Each structure stands twice: as structure tokens, then as C-alpha cells.
Amino acid sequence: MTTTRKICPRSPGCGNAAFTLIELLMVIAIIAVLSLLALNNYSESRRRAKAAAGSYEKYVKDVNESLEASRSD
């Protein structure tokens, strides 16, 4: 008995369907856009954290100065 093999690169019944170049490029483009969005959010939150840390350090310095001033009185 001989069996015939079907050549079916994109049919649903084919077991070894492959991605086309366009599909691969689209996936890479989507990943690139998502990573840029994530990095943008990361840099913005990092900038806000540095600003908050700076204001906190100023607050601690002011509290220490006022404690020193009250001790010397």
C-alpha cells in the first residue's frame, strides 16, 4: 500500500505549520513596542522615586536641625 503525502504548509490539519516572515516580524514589532512602554514607565517611576527620596532626606535634615536647636535652648 502506498500513501500519498499532502503538501499543506498552512492548512489546519497539517502538523508542521510554520510562521511566515510577516508574522514573525509582527511579533517582534509588538514585543519591541511593549518593551519600550515598560521602559518608559520604569524610568518615570524611577525619577519619581528619586524625587521622593530627596524630599524625604530634606525632611529628615530639617527635623534633625530643629531637634538640635531645641536641645541647645
N, C-alpha and C positions, 0 to 999 in steps of 0.2 A: 504494500500500500504506500502510495506517495502522498505526501502532504504538501500543500502549497502554502507559502508564506506570504502574508499580505504586507505590503509596504504602506504603513499608516503612521506617518510622523506626527500627526496632530489629532487623530481620531480618539474618542473617549475610550474605546476598547483596547487601544494599543498599550502595551505595558511599559514601553520605554519612550514616552513622550518627553521632548526636551523643550527648554525655554528658547525662544528666539532672541536674537540680539536686541531687538527693540524692547522686549520685556525685561531683559537683564539691565539695559540702560535706564529704563524707567524705575526699576527697583533701586538702582544705585543713586539716581537723582532724588528719589523720595527719602532715602537714608541720609543723603547729604543735606537736604533741607531740614529734616528733623534734627540732625546733629547741630546745624547752625542755630536753630531756635533754642536748643538746650544750652549751647554755649553762651548765647546772648543772655538767657535768663540767669545762668550761673555767674556771669561777670557782673550783671546788675545786682544780684543778691550779695555778691562779694563786696561790691562798692558800698552797699548799704550797711553791711556788717562792719566794715572799716569805719564808716562814719559814726555808727552807733558806739563802737569801741572807743573812738576818740572822744566823743561827748561823755562817755562813762568815765574815762580817765580824767577828764577835766573836772567832772563832778566829784570824784574821789579826792583830787588835789584840793578843790575848794573846801571840802569837808575837813580834810586834814589841817588846812590853814586856819579854819575857824576854830577847830579844837585846840590847836596850838595857841591861838590868840586868847581863847577863854582860859587856858591853863596859866598863861602868863599874867592875867589880871588878878 
